[in-house]
């Protein structure tokens, strides 16, 4: 059981990525992945940025052993750099197909993980290594699986 700490003092997580091929990155993330455009700005003629809405954001912090474990489960070998971006989607297979068509290099097809999500890996525009994942069970069901707890929760009571 997690400790209720009240609302987060952070209101938004914004991941800022420099894309050498801005148009290709925009076509991939906005058009193929389907992230709605929230705002766009241009300055001095060629300076451009777009802010895409990704819904809820979380920051997943993993130690090196866990990072290696996730790569092994999802891909079968070590592939991810220190930062990997993951997007929850409704249909991992359909999204994977769409992203490959849009130019992503599929590193691993949708794979059912021990935590019961369907995860696919890609090398995507703007130099990002990404995961798209589809949850196949509820969060409560996932919490009942072996190995799931929280860092703030004490040992389970009998």
ChimeraX attribute file (.defattr): number of C-alpha atoms within 10 A of each C-alpha:
attribute: neighborCount
match mode: 1-to-1
recipient: residues
	/A:1	12
	/A:2	10
	/A:3	10
	/A:4	7
	/A:5	6
	/A:6	6
	/A:7	7
	/A:8	7
	/A:9	6
	/A:10	6
	/A:11	8
	/A:12	10
	/A:13	11
	/A:14	11
	/A:15	8
	/A:16	9
	/A:17	11
	/A:18	10
	/A:19	15
	/A:20	11
	/A:21	10
	/A:22	15
	/A:23	10
	/A:24	16
	/A:25	21
	/A:26	21
	/A:27	15
	/A:28	23
	/A:29	20
	/A:30	17
	/A:31	16
	/A:32	20
	/A:33	18
	/A:34	15
	/A:35	16
	/A:36	14
	/A:37	15
	/A:38	10
	/A:39	10
	/A:40	10
	/A:41	9
	/A:42	10
	/A:43	8
	/A:44	6
	/A:45	6
	/A:46	7
	/A:47	8
	/A:48	11
	/A:49	17
	/A:50	15
	/A:51	17
	/A:52	17
	/A:53	15
	/A:54	16
	/A:55	9
	/A:56	9
	/A:57	14
	/A:58	8
	/A:59	7
	/A:60	9
	/A:61	9
	/A:62	11
	/A:63	7
	/A:64	10
	/A:65	8
	/A:66	11
	/A:67	17
	/A:68	16
	/A:69	14
	/A:70	17
	/A:71	16
	/A:72	13
	/A:73	15
	/A:74	23
	/A:75	19
	/A:76	12
	/A:77	12
	/A:78	14
	/A:79	16
	/A:80	21
	/A:81	9
	/A:82	9
	/A:83	11
	/A:84	15
	/A:85	15
	/A:86	17
	/A:87	16
	/A:88	17
	/A:89	18
	/A:90	12
	/A:91	15
	/A:92	23
	/A:93	19
	/A:94	11
	/A:95	20
	/A:96	27
	/A:97	15
	/A:98	16
	/A:99	21
	/A:100	16
	/A:101	12
	/A:102	19
	/A:103	17
	/A:104	21
	/A:105	16
	/A:106	19
	/A:107	18
	/A:108	17
	/A:109	17
	/A:110	25
	/A:111	18
	/A:112	17
	/A:113	14
	/A:114	12
	/A:115	16
	/A:116	16
	/A:117	20
	/A:118	23
	/A:119	26
	/A:120	24
	/A:121	27
	/A:122	23
	/A:123	20
	/A:124	21
	/A:125	23
	/A:126	17
	/A:127	12
	/A:128	17
	/A:129	22
	/A:130	21
	/A:131	25
	/A:132	24
	/A:133	25
	/A:134	20
	/A:135	19
	/A:136	15
	/A:137	11
	/A:138	10
	/A:139	9
	/A:140	8
	/A:141	11
	/A:142	18
	/A:143	14
	/A:144	10
	/A:145	12
	/A:146	9
	/A:147	9
	/A:148	10
	/A:149	16
	/A:150	12
	/A:151	9
	/A:152	10
	/A:153	10
	/A:154	11
	/A:155	9
	/A:156	7
	/A:157	4
	/A:158	3
